Amino acid sequence: MSTKDFIEKDFYKVLGVPKDATEAEIKKAYRKLAREFHPDANKGNARAEERFKEISEANDVLGDPKKRKEYDEARALFGNGGFRPGPGAGGGSFNFDLGDLFGGAPQGGGPGGSGAGGFGGGIGDVFGGLFNRGGAGTTRTQPRRGQDIDTEVTLSFTEAVDGATVPLRMTSQSPCKACSGTGDKNGTPRVCPTCVGTGQVARGSGGGFSLTDPCPDCKGRGLIAEHACLVCSGSGRAKSSRTMQVRIPAGVADNQRIRLRGKGAPGERGGPAGDLYVTVHVDAHPVFGRKDDNLTVTVPVTFVEAALGGEVRVPTLGGPSVTLKLPPGTPNGRTMRARGKGAVRKDGTRGDLLVTVEVSVPTELTGKARDALEAYREATADENPRDELFEAAKGA
């Protein structure tokens, strides 16, 4: 249908509603007329079929706020095929062939041409977004977003800290190849009469509000297969398997859920793909632990190192060891920090390695070592580290 026909048609009159009708009034009028003139209810009635096409066409424009606004503006500008000049143009209106405006006239100078300062490709280019939407009576089903997919992956401790690329085999619903996603083995499904191709039905909730639910007859697809595809049983979707190489970012934590946009199941009728959600499990490490962006490690030291101080060599994850200096009198359980030796942060920097000192008590002593400790005990016989404990207990 041409742009001229669209402008000259009064869609409000087709639906029997005033020009200031609300969206609810337009929807109500459309549904009433659609039920009355639907081809399934008027077998062999060509006039009813033509009327149903007109009703669907009117609803396609007036039922969409954006299309309705463009339609109203176009009608206000051109009227019923007549151009309305602005003030100072001599008053009144005059009619001329709209084909000259909407691409019917030849280009260039001369009679019928655009000439200097003309409209060029025609004003039809301006309104093409509104009027080039398919033939009369065409009911367009909406694009359908693909399903989201949930999967899991297990990484080693080192892979989680440094990041890794892992293969993921996924099974999801995608458009059936046998019927090209139509659900009909002949590839010719019909528009669902219940939802008229929208895939949704309104449900009143009281208080002047209404909610929409997926259509129960077409399961939200907007289409019904007359001859169900044997592969997908008319659903238009079939199971498919694929293997993807997925990059897990560095620094991922155990049980963290990662969202990968557009990596889920393919969409339907041009709809976008869903998302892929990956839950990451991280195996424990025999030496290192994790605390946010920092790694942790417990390092045993001797009593002499803790008491007198000294240098202690500490391993790092996947790199050379570092040497930490113990100050004299280092208590058991003290934590020191090796900066930049932890997990990778989101900004690419690294956290720290937190080193906890654990004083190692020997289970067996040689004679010489025992003699040395006995001498130490005698030298510190007057010192009792529990005196303060008892004093505090009495005061409480």
Phi, psi and chi 1 to 4 in degrees:
 res  aa     phi    psi   chi1   chi2   chi3   chi4
   1 MET       -  139.1  177.6  170.3  -71.1      -
   2 SER   -78.4  163.9   68.0      -      -      -
   3 THR   -62.3  -38.7  -54.3      -      -      -
   4 LYS   -57.8  -44.7  177.2  174.7  179.2  -68.2
   5 ASP   -62.6  -40.0  -69.1  -23.2      -      -
   6 PHE   -62.4  -45.3  -94.0  100.3      -      -
   7 ILE   -66.5  -37.5  -68.4  179.7      -      -
   8 GLU   -77.0  -18.9  -68.0 -176.5  -16.4      -
   9 LYS   -78.3  136.7  -80.6 -164.1  172.4 -175.8
  10 ASP   -99.1   94.9 -170.9  -16.7      -      -
  11 PHE   -67.4  -28.1  -69.1  139.5      -      -
  12 TYR   -65.1  -39.8  -67.6   99.5      -      -
  13 LYS   -68.0  -36.6 -175.6  176.2 -179.5 -179.5
  14 VAL   -60.3  -41.5  171.6      -      -      -
  15 LEU   -88.2   -8.7  -65.5 -177.6      -      -
  16 GLY    71.3   36.4      -      -      -      -
  17 VAL  -125.0  154.0  -63.9      -      -      -
  18 PRO   -72.0  164.2   26.1  -34.5      -      -
  19 LYS   -68.2  -20.2  -67.2 -176.7  178.2  179.8
  20 ASP  -100.0   21.8   59.2   -8.6      -      -
  21 ALA   -63.7  145.3      -      -      -      -
  22 THR   -78.6  167.5   64.1      -      -      -
  23 GLU   -60.5  -39.2  -69.6 -175.7   29.3      -
  24 ALA   -64.5  -39.7      -      -      -      -
  25 GLU   -67.8  -38.5  -69.7  171.7  -22.9      -
  26 ILE   -65.1  -44.0  -69.4  174.6      -      -
  27 LYS   -62.5  -42.5 -176.0 -177.9  -66.1 -175.0
  28 LYS   -64.2  -44.3 -179.0  178.6  179.5 -178.9
  29 ALA   -65.3  -40.3      -      -      -      -
  30 TYR   -63.4  -46.7  164.5   67.0      -      -
  31 ARG   -64.4  -37.7  -71.6 -174.4  172.9  175.4
  32 LYS   -63.9  -46.1  178.0 -178.8  177.2 -177.8
  33 LEU   -70.3  -36.8  -66.8  172.0      -      -
  34 ALA   -62.7  -40.9      -      -      -      -
  35 ARG   -65.5  -37.4  -74.3 -166.1  -65.0  -91.5
  36 GLU   -70.3  -39.7 -179.7 -179.7   -8.7      -
  37 PHE  -108.6   11.9  -68.5   98.5      -      -
  38 HIS   -62.6  137.2 -163.7  -78.4      -      -
  39 PRO   -56.0  -32.5  -27.1   35.0      -      -
  40 ASP   -66.1  -26.0  -71.5  -11.1      -      -
  41 ALA   -94.9   -3.3      -      -      -      -
  42 ASN  -137.3   61.9  -61.3  -90.0      -      -
  43 LYS   -57.0  125.7  -60.0  -73.7 -172.8 -179.9
  44 GLY    76.6    5.4      -      -      -      -
  45 ASN   -96.6   99.0 -171.4  -25.5      -      -
  46 ALA   -64.9  -36.4      -      -      -      -
  47 ARG   -65.4  -41.0  175.8   67.5 -170.6  116.0
  48 ALA   -65.4  -37.7      -      -      -      -
  49 GLU   -64.6  -41.9 -177.6  177.5   -8.1      -
  50 GLU   -66.2  -38.6 -175.4   64.1   27.0      -
  51 ARG   -65.0  -38.9  179.3   78.6  170.8  112.6
  52 PHE   -63.1  -37.7 -179.5   75.3      -      -
  53 LYS   -64.4  -42.2  -69.7 -179.3  179.5 -179.5
  54 GLU   -63.0  -41.6  -66.3  175.8   -6.4      -
  55 ILE   -64.5  -44.7  -65.3  165.4      -      -
  56 SER   -63.1  -40.3  -60.4      -      -      -
  57 GLU   -63.1  -44.0 -177.8 -178.2   66.4      -
  58 ALA   -64.3  -41.6      -      -      -      -
  59 ASN   -69.0  -31.9 -179.0   68.0      -      -
  60 ASP   -60.5  -32.1 -178.3   53.7      -      -
  61 VAL   -91.0  -52.7  175.0      -      -      -
  62 LEU   -73.8  -24.1  -60.1 -174.3      -      -
  63 GLY   -78.1  -10.5      -      -      -      -
  64 ASP  -110.1  116.3 -175.2  -47.4      -      -
  65 PRO   -53.9  -39.5  -26.1   34.6      -      -
  66 LYS   -69.6  -45.7 -177.6  178.5  178.8 -178.7
  67 LYS   -63.6  -39.2  -64.1  179.7 -171.9  177.3
  68 ARG   -62.9  -41.0 -178.7 -177.8  178.9 -176.4
  69 LYS   -63.5  -43.9 -179.0  175.2 -178.0  -65.2
  70 GLU   -64.6  -39.7  -66.3  173.8  -14.7      -
  71 TYR   -63.8  -46.0  169.7   73.6      -      -
  72 ASP   -62.1  -40.9  -72.1  -17.7      -      -
  73 GLU   -66.6  -39.2  -70.1  174.8   -9.4      -
  74 ALA   -66.1  -41.1      -      -      -      -
  75 ARG   -65.6  -38.5  -66.4  -90.8  -64.2  178.1
  76 ALA   -66.9  -32.8      -      -      -      -
  77 LEU   -75.1  -44.0  177.0   62.0      -      -
  78 PHE  -106.9  -11.6  -64.8  108.1      -      -
  79 GLY    63.3 -147.7      -      -      -      -
  80 ASN   -91.6   60.8  -65.2  -35.5      -      -
  81 GLY    90.8   -5.9      -      -      -      -
  82 GLY  -107.9  131.9      -      -      -      -
  83 PHE   -76.1  135.2  179.7   76.6      -      -
  84 ARG  -105.2  106.8  -61.6  179.6 -179.0  177.1
  85 PRO   -72.7  156.4   26.7  -33.5      -      -
  86 GLY   -79.0  179.5      -      -      -      -
  87 PRO   -56.6  142.7  -23.6   33.9      -      -
  88 GLY    89.2    1.4      -      -      -      -
  89 ALA   -92.7   10.7      -      -      -      -
  90 GLY   102.7    0.2      -      -      -      -
  91 GLY    75.7  166.2      -      -      -      -
  92 GLY    69.1 -163.6      -      -      -      -
  93 SER  -142.4  160.6   63.5      -      -      -
  94 PHE  -139.1  151.1   56.8   94.0      -      -
  95 ASN  -101.5  146.3  -64.8  -31.3      -      -
  96 PHE  -154.6  172.5   61.7   95.4      -      -
  97 ASP   -72.2  115.3 -172.8    1.9      -      -
  98 LEU   -65.5  -15.9  -76.5  174.9      -      -
  99 GLY   -61.3  -29.0      -      -      -      -
 100 ASP   -64.9  -30.1  -67.2  -21.2      -      -
 101 LEU   -85.1  -35.6  -72.0  178.3      -      -
 102 PHE  -103.3   47.9  -64.1  101.1      -      -
 103 GLY    86.7    0.6      -      -      -      -
 104 GLY   -81.3  -22.8      -      -      -      -
 105 ALA   -85.2  149.4      -      -      -      -
 106 PRO   -70.8  157.2   24.8  -33.6      -      -
 107 GLN   -84.8  161.5  -62.0  -64.9  -51.9      -
 108 GLY    93.5  179.0      -      -      -      -
 109 GLY   -75.5  179.2      -      -      -      -
 110 GLY    95.4  175.9      -      -      -      -
 111 PRO   -58.8  130.6  -20.9   30.7      -      -
 112 GLY    81.8  -12.3      -      -      -      -
 113 GLY   -85.0  171.9      -      -      -      -
 114 SER   -76.7  -33.3   62.0      -      -      -
 115 GLY    63.3 -171.3      -      -      -      -
 116 ALA   -69.2  132.7      -      -      -      -
 117 GLY    73.5   12.9      -      -      -      -
 118 GLY   -77.3 -171.6      -      -      -      -
 119 PHE   -85.9   -2.5  -71.2  105.9      -      -
 120 GLY    64.6 -116.0      -      -      -      -
 121 GLY   -72.7   -0.7      -      -      -      -
 122 GLY   100.0  147.1      -      -      -      -
 123 ILE   -65.5  -16.3  -65.5 -179.5      -      -
 124 GLY   -56.5  -29.0      -      -      -      -
 125 ASP   -62.0  -35.1  -64.3  -21.7      -      -
 126 VAL   -66.5  -40.3  179.0      -      -      -
 127 PHE  -100.0   10.1  -61.5  101.7      -      -
 128 GLY   -60.1  -35.0      -      -      -      -
 129 GLY   -61.9  -27.7      -      -      -      -
 130 LEU   -87.3  -42.7  170.4   63.9      -      -
 131 PHE   -98.8  -17.4  -60.1  121.1      -      -
 132 ASN   -89.6   70.7  -65.8  -29.2      -      -
 133 ARG  -127.6   33.0  -70.3 -169.2  169.2   99.5
 134 GLY   101.6  171.4      -      -      -      -
 135 GLY   -74.1  172.3      -      -      -      -
 136 ALA   -62.2  137.1      -      -      -      -
 137 GLY    77.7    1.5      -      -      -      -
 138 THR   -73.4  124.6  -59.7      -      -      -
 139 THR  -102.4  114.6  -57.4      -      -      -
 140 ARG   -96.5  122.2  -53.8 -171.9   74.4  151.5
 141 THR   -74.6  149.5   53.6      -      -      -
 142 GLN   -79.3  147.7  -62.3  -62.3  -43.2      -
 143 PRO   -60.2  150.6  -21.4   32.3      -      -
 144 ARG  -124.0  125.4 -168.2  176.9 -175.4 -177.1
 145 ARG   -69.7  143.7 -178.7  179.5 -179.6  -85.7
 146 GLY   -70.3  161.1      -      -      -      -
 147 GLN   -73.4  150.0  -68.7 -179.3  -27.6      -
 148 ASP   -77.4  148.9  -66.6  -23.2      -      -
 149 ILE  -120.9  133.5  -59.9  176.7      -      -
 150 ASP  -107.9  133.9  -78.6  -76.2      -      -
 151 THR  -146.6  171.3 -171.2      -      -      -
 152 GLU  -132.0  153.6  -62.7 -179.2  -14.2      -
 153 VAL  -145.5  144.2   64.3      -      -      -
 154 THR  -112.3  127.3  -60.8      -      -      -
 155 LEU  -115.3  155.5  -57.3  179.9      -      -
 156 SER   -72.9  164.1   69.0      -      -      -
 157 PHE   -58.9  -43.8 -171.4   90.3      -      -
 158 THR   -66.0  -41.5  -57.5      -      -      -
 159 GLU   -60.9  -39.3  -71.9  175.1  -31.5      -
 160 ALA   -65.9  -37.4      -      -      -      -
 161 VAL   -72.5  -44.2  171.0      -      -      -
 162 ASP   -93.2  -13.7  -64.3  -24.3      -      -
 163 GLY    88.9  153.6      -      -      -      -
 164 ALA  -158.0  153.0      -      -      -      -
 165 THR  -104.3  120.4  -60.7      -      -      -
 166 VAL  -124.9  146.2  -63.8      -      -      -
 167 PRO   -81.8  134.1   28.2  -31.6      -      -
 168 LEU  -123.5  123.7  -69.9  179.8      -      -
 169 ARG   -96.9  122.7 -176.3  172.3  179.4   81.0
 170 MET  -124.8  144.1  -63.9  171.6  -65.3      -
 171 THR  -116.7  126.9  -59.2      -      -      -
 172 SER  -147.9  173.9   63.9      -      -      -
 173 GLN   -89.8  129.1  -65.3  -72.9  -29.8      -
 174 SER  -137.3  166.6   60.7      -      -      -
 175 PRO   -54.5  132.2  -27.7   35.4      -      -
 176 CYS   -64.7  127.6  175.4      -      -      -
 177 LYS   -73.0  -28.6  -65.9 -177.6  178.6  179.5
 178 ALA   -67.2  -35.7      -      -      -      -
 179 CYS  -116.5   10.8   63.4      -      -      -
 180 SER    59.4   29.5  -59.9      -      -      -
 181 GLY    81.2    6.2      -      -      -      -
 182 THR   -85.4  -23.0   63.6      -      -      -
 183 GLY    86.2  -12.9      -      -      -      -
 184 ASP  -106.5  130.3 -169.9  -73.1      -      -
 185 LYS   -64.9  -22.2   66.7  179.6 -177.9 -179.8
 186 ASN   -92.8   -3.0  -62.0  -34.2      -      -
 187 GLY    73.8   20.4      -      -      -      -
 188 THR  -130.8   69.2   55.4      -      -      -
 189 PRO   -72.6  161.0   30.0  -35.2      -      -
 190 ARG  -108.4  158.4   64.4 -176.6  177.5   91.1
 191 VAL   -68.1  134.5  174.1      -      -      -
 192 CYS   -62.3  123.4  173.9      -      -      -
 193 PRO   -71.5  -21.5   26.4  -34.1      -      -
 194 THR   -71.8  -47.4  -56.2      -      -      -
 195 CYS  -105.8    0.4   65.2      -      -      -
 196 VAL    53.3   41.3 -160.8      -      -      -
 197 GLY    85.9   -3.6      -      -      -      -
 198 THR   -81.0  -23.5   63.7      -      -      -
 199 GLY    82.7    0.2      -      -      -      -
 200 GLN  -135.7  150.4  -63.5  179.0  -32.2      -
 201 VAL  -127.2  147.7  -67.4      -      -      -
 202 ALA   -82.9  145.4      -      -      -      -
 203 ARG  -132.0  117.5  169.8  169.2   56.5   87.7
 204 GLY   -66.0  139.5      -      -      -      -
 205 SER  -121.0    6.2   60.9      -      -      -
 206 GLY    83.9  161.6      -      -      -      -
 207 GLY    69.7   19.6      -      -      -      -
 208 GLY    82.8    2.3      -      -      -      -
 209 PHE  -102.0  157.9  -66.5   95.0      -      -
 210 SER  -140.3  148.4   62.9      -      -      -
 211 LEU  -116.5  160.4  -56.8  174.8      -      -
 212 THR  -115.3  141.4   57.3      -      -      -
 213 ASP  -125.6  156.0  -68.6  -32.9      -      -
 214 PRO   -58.3  139.3  -24.1   34.6      -      -
 215 CYS   -62.0  127.6  177.0      -      -      -
 216 PRO   -70.2  -22.4   26.0  -33.8      -      -
 217 ASP   -83.5  -38.7  -67.7  -21.0      -      -
 218 CYS  -108.3    4.2   66.4      -      -      -
 219 LYS    57.7   35.6  -55.6  -61.2 -173.5  -66.7
 220 GLY    83.8    2.6      -      -      -      -
 221 ARG   -86.0  -24.7  -61.9 -173.2   65.2 -119.9
 222 GLY    83.4   -5.7      -      -      -      -
 223 LEU  -128.9  148.4  -58.9  172.1      -      -
 224 ILE  -127.4  130.1  -68.7 -179.5      -      -
 225 ALA   -83.6  122.1      -      -      -      -
 226 GLU   -69.7  -37.8  -67.1  -77.0    2.2      -
 227 HIS  -125.8   95.7  -52.0  -75.1      -      -
 228 ALA   -59.5  136.3      -      -      -      -
 229 CYS   -64.6  135.2  171.3      -      -      -
 230 LEU   -72.1  -22.9  -60.3  178.8      -      -
 231 VAL   -79.7  -47.1  176.4      -      -      -
 232 CYS  -106.1    3.4   65.1      -      -      -
 233 SER    58.5   31.0  -58.7      -      -      -
 234 GLY    88.6   -1.3      -      -      -      -
 235 SER   -80.3  -21.3   68.1      -      -      -
 236 GLY    80.3   -2.7      -      -      -      -
 237 ARG  -123.4  145.5  -47.1  -72.1  -75.3 -179.2
 238 ALA  -142.5  154.7      -      -      -      -
 239 LYS   -72.1  138.0  -78.0 -171.6  176.3 -178.3
 240 SER  -140.4  149.3   63.9      -      -      -
 241 SER  -117.7  143.6  -63.5      -      -      -
 242 ARG  -152.4  154.6   55.1 -178.9  172.7  145.5
 243 THR  -113.5  128.6  -60.3      -      -      -
 244 MET  -119.8  145.7  -69.0  178.5   55.1      -
 245 GLN   -92.5  111.3  -62.4  -67.1  -34.9      -
 246 VAL  -110.6  131.3  176.0      -      -      -
 247 ARG   -90.4  117.3  177.9   63.9 -174.7  174.7
 248 ILE   -92.3  122.3  -54.7  -62.0      -      -
 249 PRO   -66.3  153.3   24.6  -34.0      -      -
 250 ALA   -64.9  145.2      -      -      -      -
 251 GLY    84.9   10.7      -      -      -      -
 252 VAL   -66.5  143.6   65.5      -      -      -
 253 ALA  -100.2  162.2      -      -      -      -
 254 ASP   -62.8  135.0 -174.0   33.0      -      -
 255 ASN    67.8   14.3  -69.4  -37.4      -      -
 256 GLN   -75.0  142.4 -177.0  174.6  -20.7      -
 257 ARG  -108.1  120.7 -165.5  165.7 -177.8 -112.4
 258 ILE  -105.3  135.1  -60.4  173.3      -      -
 259 ARG  -105.1  124.7  177.8 -174.2 -177.0 -174.0
 260 LEU  -113.8  106.0  -59.3  175.1      -      -
 261 ARG   -65.7  136.7  -65.0  179.5 -177.9  -87.7
 262 GLY    72.2   10.9      -      -      -      -
 263 LYS  -104.2   10.9  -60.7  -61.0 -177.5 -178.5
 264 GLY   -88.9 -151.4      -      -      -      -
 265 ALA   -69.4  146.4      -      -      -      -
 266 PRO   -62.8  152.2  -19.6   31.4      -      -
 267 GLY   -78.7  176.7      -      -      -      -
 268 GLU  -121.7  139.8 -171.3  174.8   -8.7      -
 269 ARG    54.9   44.3  -62.9 -171.8  -65.1  -85.2
 270 GLY    83.6    4.4      -      -      -      -
 271 GLY   -72.3  159.3      -      -      -      -
 272 PRO   -71.5  158.0   27.6  -34.8      -      -
 273 ALA   -73.6  156.2      -      -      -      -
 274 GLY   -76.8 -172.5      -      -      -      -
 275 ASP  -106.8  157.5  -62.7  -26.6      -      -
 276 LEU  -108.5  126.2  172.6   62.8      -      -
 277 TYR  -111.0  122.4  -69.5   88.9      -      -
 278 VAL  -114.8  118.7 -177.7      -      -      -
 279 THR   -92.6  123.1  -60.3      -      -      -
 280 VAL  -100.4  129.6  179.6      -      -      -
 281 HIS  -110.7  137.2  -57.4  -70.1      -      -
 282 VAL  -118.2  125.7 -179.5      -      -      -
 283 ASP   -69.7  148.7  -71.8  -25.2      -      -
 284 ALA   -72.2  154.5      -      -      -      -
 285 HIS  -106.4  141.9 -165.4  -80.8      -      -
 286 PRO   -68.7  -17.8   23.3  -33.3      -      -
 287 VAL  -118.7  -45.9  173.4      -      -      -
 288 PHE  -100.3  152.0  -63.1   96.9      -      -
 289 GLY  -123.6 -175.7      -      -      -      -
 290 ARG  -137.3  135.5  177.9   89.7  176.7  -92.4
 291 LYS  -140.1   99.4 -175.4  178.1 -178.6 -178.9
 292 ASP    57.2 -122.5  -61.3  -32.4      -      -
 293 ASP   -91.0    3.0  -65.9  -31.5      -      -
 294 ASN  -103.4  147.9  -60.4  -40.6      -      -
 295 LEU   -97.3  154.9  -60.6 -177.4      -      -
 296 THR  -126.1  149.3   62.3      -      -      -
 297 VAL  -152.8  142.1   63.3      -      -      -
 298 THR  -104.8  125.9  -60.8      -      -      -
 299 VAL  -116.9  121.1  176.8      -      -      -
 300 PRO   -75.6  140.3   25.7  -31.0      -      -
 301 VAL  -131.5  157.0  -61.3      -      -      -
 302 THR   -80.0  164.7   65.8      -      -      -
 303 PHE   -61.3  -38.8  170.9   76.6      -      -
 304 VAL   -64.9  -43.2  174.5      -      -      -
 305 GLU   -63.1  -39.9  -70.8  173.0  -35.7      -
 306 ALA   -69.0  -39.5      -      -      -      -
 307 ALA   -78.3  -43.7      -      -      -      -
 308 LEU   -97.2  -13.8  -59.0 -179.6      -      -
 309 GLY    86.1  167.1      -      -      -      -
 310 GLY   162.1 -176.2      -      -      -      -
 311 GLU  -104.8  134.6  -67.8 -174.5  -15.2      -
 312 VAL  -124.4  128.8  178.1      -      -      -
 313 ARG   -85.8  131.6 -162.0  159.2   59.4   96.5
 314 VAL  -124.3  132.9  178.2      -      -      -
 315 PRO   -74.4  153.5   28.3  -34.5      -      -
 316 THR  -120.8  165.7   63.1      -      -      -
 317 LEU   -81.0  109.2 -177.2   66.3      -      -
 318 GLY    72.3   14.9      -      -      -      -
 319 GLY  -141.4 -178.7      -      -      -      -
 320 PRO   -68.5  156.6   25.2  -33.5      -      -
 321 SER   -71.1  161.5   61.9      -      -      -
 322 VAL  -120.9  156.4  -65.3      -      -      -
 323 THR  -112.1  124.5  -60.6      -      -      -
 324 LEU  -108.5  143.6  -63.7 -178.3      -      -
 325 LYS   -98.2  118.4 -172.3  173.7 -178.1  180.0
 326 LEU   -85.7  125.5  -68.4 -178.9      -      -
 327 PRO   -74.2  151.7   25.0  -31.4      -      -
 328 PRO   -56.5  141.7  -23.8   34.1      -      -
 329 GLY    76.0   28.2      -      -      -      -
 330 THR   -68.2  121.0  -61.5      -      -      -
 331 PRO   -77.1  159.7   29.6  -34.6      -      -
 332 ASN   -64.6  136.1 -176.7   61.4      -      -
 333 GLY    89.9   -1.5      -      -      -      -
 334 ARG   -68.2  140.9  179.2  174.5  178.9  177.0
 335 THR  -111.3  130.0  -61.6      -      -      -
 336 MET  -116.5  166.2  -64.0 -179.6  -66.6      -
 337 ARG  -123.4  128.6 -172.9 -178.1  -61.8  -92.9
 338 ALA  -107.1  104.2      -      -      -      -
 339 ARG   -69.7  140.5  -62.1 -168.4  179.2  -82.0
 340 GLY    76.2   13.0      -      -      -      -
 341 LYS  -111.7   19.5  -60.1  -60.7 -178.8 -179.9
 342 GLY  -100.9 -152.4      -      -      -      -
 343 ALA   -80.2  159.5      -      -      -      -
 344 VAL   -75.7  131.8  178.8      -      -      -
 345 ARG   -86.7  174.2  -60.4 -170.9  179.9  102.6
 346 LYS   -64.8  -30.0  -69.2 -177.8  179.1 -179.9
 347 ASP   -85.8    5.4   60.8    1.7      -      -
 348 GLY    93.5  -13.4      -      -      -      -
 349 THR   -79.7  171.8   62.3      -      -      -
 350 ARG  -115.0  150.3  -77.8 -174.3  174.9  -90.3
 351 GLY   -76.5 -163.5      -      -      -      -
 352 ASP  -111.4  165.0  -58.9  -29.7      -      -
 353 LEU  -101.2  116.9  175.5   62.2      -      -
 354 LEU   -93.5  116.0  -55.8 -179.7      -      -
 355 VAL  -105.3  116.3 -178.3      -      -      -
 356 THR  -101.0  127.7  -59.6      -      -      -
 357 VAL   -84.1  132.8  172.2      -      -      -
 358 GLU  -126.7  112.2 -177.2  179.8   74.9      -
 359 VAL   -71.4  123.7  177.7      -      -      -
 360 SER   -89.9  124.1  177.5      -      -      -
 361 VAL   -98.0  121.7  178.5      -      -      -
 362 PRO   -67.0  140.7   24.8  -33.5      -      -
 363 THR   -88.9  -22.1   56.0      -      -      -
 364 GLU  -133.3  141.9  -64.8 -177.8    3.2      -
 365 LEU  -124.7  138.7  -67.5  172.1      -      -
 366 THR   -77.0  166.2   63.0      -      -      -
 367 GLY   -58.4  -41.6      -      -      -      -
 368 LYS   -66.7  -42.3 -167.4  173.3 -179.0 -179.9
 369 ALA   -67.1  -39.2      -      -      -      -
 370 ARG   -63.2  -44.3  179.9  179.7  -67.2  -84.7
 371 ASP   -59.3  -39.4  -67.5  -19.2      -      -
 372 ALA   -65.0  -40.3      -      -      -      -
 373 LEU   -71.6  -34.5  -75.0  178.5      -      -
 374 GLU   -64.2  -40.8  -71.2  -69.8   -7.5      -
 375 ALA   -64.4  -37.2      -      -      -      -
 376 TYR   -66.4  -39.7  173.7   76.3      -      -
 377 ARG   -62.9  -41.1  178.9  158.9   59.7 -179.6
 378 GLU   -65.3  -37.6  -68.6  179.2    6.7      -
 379 ALA   -69.4  -22.9      -      -      -      -
 380 THR  -116.3   26.3   57.8      -      -      -
 381 ALA   -62.4  -30.3      -      -      -      -
 382 ASP   -81.2   -5.4  -64.5  -24.5      -      -
 383 GLU   -98.5  127.8  -61.4  177.2    9.2      -
 384 ASN  -131.9  106.3 -172.4  -11.9      -      -
 385 PRO   -67.9   -7.5   25.9  -34.8      -      -
 386 ARG   -94.5   -4.0  -68.9  175.8  -68.5  -79.7
 387 ASP   -58.9  -46.1  -73.4  -16.5      -      -
 388 GLU   -62.8  -32.1  -66.4 -177.6    1.6      -
 389 LEU   -63.5  -45.8  176.6   65.0      -      -
 390 PHE   -69.0  -37.4  -78.3   96.7      -      -
 391 GLU   -62.6  -41.6  -71.0  -63.8  -30.7      -
 392 ALA   -66.8  -35.3      -      -      -      -
 393 ALA   -65.5  -40.1      -      -      -      -
 394 LYS   -66.1  -40.7  -71.2  178.5 -177.7  178.8
 395 GLY   -67.4  -26.8      -      -      -      -
 396 ALA   -76.9      -      -      -      -      -
